[in-house]
């Protein structure tokens, strides 16, 4: 007539024990394939964690630029290229003088040359406002000067378009993820 509370408790405990035993059977690695798969997953996780902590990524920013002028320094040891460049507002503050730069002219007839140099100066253009294009990151205009070796022949003329790739430095993947999330 009345349910025995002690019997109900014993039934609940017995069911829980049966479920635990079934779970233990399901979680037990019983075949060599399962063991190999488990070891492979653990090795991949360890490798990914090691790379996240000790790995290094090169950070660069690419900017479209227009060549304004070619000149040489006063002591004729370096060639100076003056350009107007459009940089992402997110990375604008990270670009500093003295950073390594690569210049890729947009259209050189038949040959693709890359010129290496150093960022000599960065100036904000007066009255330049952030340029917002549909679906893209806002851009800010900068006048940059890049020093290159005098032996380098820069085939672009004044007014030609080129891509300037600025090397921002090296960073571990975990630091990069942290800066993106925070």
C-alpha positions as CSV (number, residue, x, y, z in Angstrom):
1,X,0.0,0.0,0.0
2,X,2.7,2.5,1.0
3,X,6.0,2.6,-0.8
4,X,8.9,1.5,1.4
5,X,11.3,4.5,1.4
6,X,14.3,2.2,2.2
7,X,13.5,-0.1,-0.7
8,X,13.2,2.9,-3.1
9,X,16.6,4.2,-1.9
10,X,18.2,0.8,-2.5
11,X,16.7,0.6,-6.0
12,X,18.1,4.1,-6.8
13,X,21.5,3.1,-5.6
14,X,21.5,-0.1,-7.6
15,X,20.5,1.8,-10.7
16,X,23.2,4.4,-10.2
17,X,25.8,1.6,-9.7
18,X,24.7,-0.2,-12.9
19,X,25.0,3.1,-14.8
20,X,28.5,3.7,-13.4
21,X,29.6,0.2,-14.4
22,X,28.2,0.7,-17.9
23,X,29.9,4.1,-18.1
24,X,33.2,2.5,-17.0
25,X,32.8,-0.1,-19.8
26,X,32.2,2.6,-22.4
27,X,35.2,4.6,-21.3
28,X,37.6,1.7,-21.2
29,X,40.1,1.6,-24.1
30,X,39.7,-2.0,-25.2
31,X,41.3,-2.2,-28.7
32,X,44.7,-1.2,-30.1
33,X,43.0,1.2,-32.6
34,X,41.3,3.1,-29.8
35,X,44.5,3.3,-27.9
36,X,46.4,4.6,-31.0
37,X,43.6,7.2,-31.6
38,X,43.8,8.3,-28.0
39,X,47.6,8.6,-28.1
40,X,47.4,10.6,-31.4
41,X,44.9,13.0,-30.0
42,X,47.1,13.6,-26.9
43,X,50.2,14.1,-29.0
44,X,48.3,16.7,-31.2
45,X,47.0,18.5,-28.1
46,X,50.5,18.6,-26.6
47,X,52.0,19.9,-29.9
48,X,49.3,22.6,-30.3
49,X,49.8,23.7,-26.7
50,X,53.6,23.8,-27.2
51,X,53.2,25.9,-30.3
52,X,50.8,28.3,-28.7
53,X,53.2,28.9,-25.8
54,X,56.6,28.7,-27.5
55,X,55.8,29.4,-31.2
56,X,56.6,32.6,-33.0
57,X,54.6,34.5,-35.6
58,X,55.9,37.3,-37.8
59,X,53.4,40.2,-37.8
60,X,53.2,42.4,-40.9
61,X,50.9,45.0,-42.2
62,X,50.4,45.7,-45.9
63,X,49.5,49.2,-47.1
64,X,48.7,50.6,-50.6
65,X,51.0,53.5,-51.4
66,X,51.6,56.0,-54.1
67,X,55.2,57.0,-54.9
68,X,55.8,60.7,-54.5
69,X,59.5,61.2,-54.9
70,X,62.9,59.5,-55.2
71,X,66.0,61.2,-53.6
72,X,69.2,60.4,-51.9
73,X,70.4,61.2,-48.4
74,X,72.8,64.1,-47.9
75,X,75.8,61.8,-47.6
76,X,74.7,59.7,-50.7
77,X,74.7,56.5,-48.7
78,X,71.0,55.7,-48.9
79,X,68.2,56.3,-51.4
80,X,65.0,57.8,-49.9
81,X,61.5,57.0,-51.3
82,X,58.7,59.3,-50.2
83,X,55.2,57.9,-50.4
84,X,51.6,58.4,-49.4
85,X,50.3,55.2,-47.8
86,X,46.9,54.1,-46.4
87,X,47.2,52.2,-43.2
88,X,44.6,50.4,-41.2
89,X,43.5,52.5,-38.1
90,X,43.8,49.3,-36.0
91,X,47.5,49.0,-36.7
92,X,48.4,52.6,-37.3
93,X,49.8,53.1,-33.8
94,X,52.0,50.0,-34.0
95,X,54.0,51.2,-37.0
96,X,57.2,52.9,-35.8
97,X,60.2,54.4,-37.5
98,X,63.1,52.0,-38.0
99,X,60.9,49.0,-38.8
100,X,61.9,46.8,-41.8
101,X,59.9,47.4,-45.0
102,X,59.4,45.6,-48.3
103,X,58.1,47.5,-51.3
104,X,56.4,45.7,-54.2
105,X,55.6,47.8,-57.2
106,X,52.0,47.1,-58.4
107,X,52.8,46.7,-62.1
108,X,56.4,46.2,-63.3
109,X,56.3,45.0,-66.9
110,X,57.1,41.3,-66.8
111,X,59.1,41.2,-63.7
112,X,58.2,41.2,-60.0
113,X,60.8,42.9,-57.9
114,X,60.8,43.4,-54.1
115,X,62.8,46.1,-52.5
116,X,63.9,45.9,-48.9
117,X,64.4,49.0,-46.8
118,X,63.8,50.7,-43.4
119,X,61.0,53.0,-42.4
120,X,62.7,56.4,-42.0
121,X,59.8,58.7,-41.0
122,X,56.0,58.6,-40.6
123,X,53.9,61.8,-40.9
124,X,50.1,62.1,-40.6
125,X,48.7,64.0,-43.5
126,X,47.0,67.3,-42.5
127,X,43.3,67.2,-42.7
128,X,43.3,63.4,-43.5
129,X,40.2,61.8,-42.1
130,X,39.6,58.1,-41.7
131,X,38.5,56.6,-45.0
132,X,35.7,54.2,-44.5
133,X,35.0,51.9,-47.4
134,X,32.0,49.6,-47.5
135,X,32.7,46.4,-45.6
136,X,36.4,47.2,-45.0
137,X,38.5,48.5,-42.1
138,X,38.8,52.3,-41.8
139,X,42.1,53.6,-43.2
140,X,44.2,56.6,-42.4
141,X,46.6,58.5,-44.7
142,X,50.3,58.7,-43.8
143,X,53.3,60.2,-45.6
144,X,56.2,57.8,-45.2
145,X,59.8,57.9,-46.1
146,X,61.7,54.7,-46.7
147,X,65.5,54.3,-47.0
148,X,66.9,51.7,-49.4
149,X,70.4,50.9,-50.7
150,X,71.6,53.3,-53.4
151,X,72.4,50.4,-55.8
152,X,68.7,49.4,-55.8
153,X,66.9,50.5,-59.0
154,X,63.4,51.4,-58.2
155,X,61.6,51.1,-61.5
156,X,58.4,52.8,-60.4
157,X,57.8,56.4,-61.5
158,X,56.3,59.2,-59.5
159,X,52.5,58.6,-59.1
160,X,52.8,54.8,-59.5
161,X,51.0,52.5,-57.1
162,X,52.9,50.0,-54.9
163,X,52.3,47.8,-51.8
164,X,54.4,48.5,-48.7
165,X,54.7,45.6,-46.3
166,X,55.8,46.7,-42.8
167,X,57.3,44.1,-40.5
168,X,55.7,44.8,-37.1
169,X,57.8,42.2,-35.2
170,X,57.4,38.8,-33.8
171,X,54.8,37.6,-31.3
172,X,53.8,34.3,-29.7
173,X,50.4,32.9,-30.8
174,X,49.0,33.0,-27.3
175,X,50.0,36.7,-27.0
176,X,48.3,37.5,-30.3
177,X,45.1,35.6,-29.3
178,X,45.2,37.6,-26.0
179,X,45.4,40.9,-27.7
180,X,42.6,40.0,-30.1
181,X,40.3,38.9,-27.3
182,X,41.1,41.8,-24.9
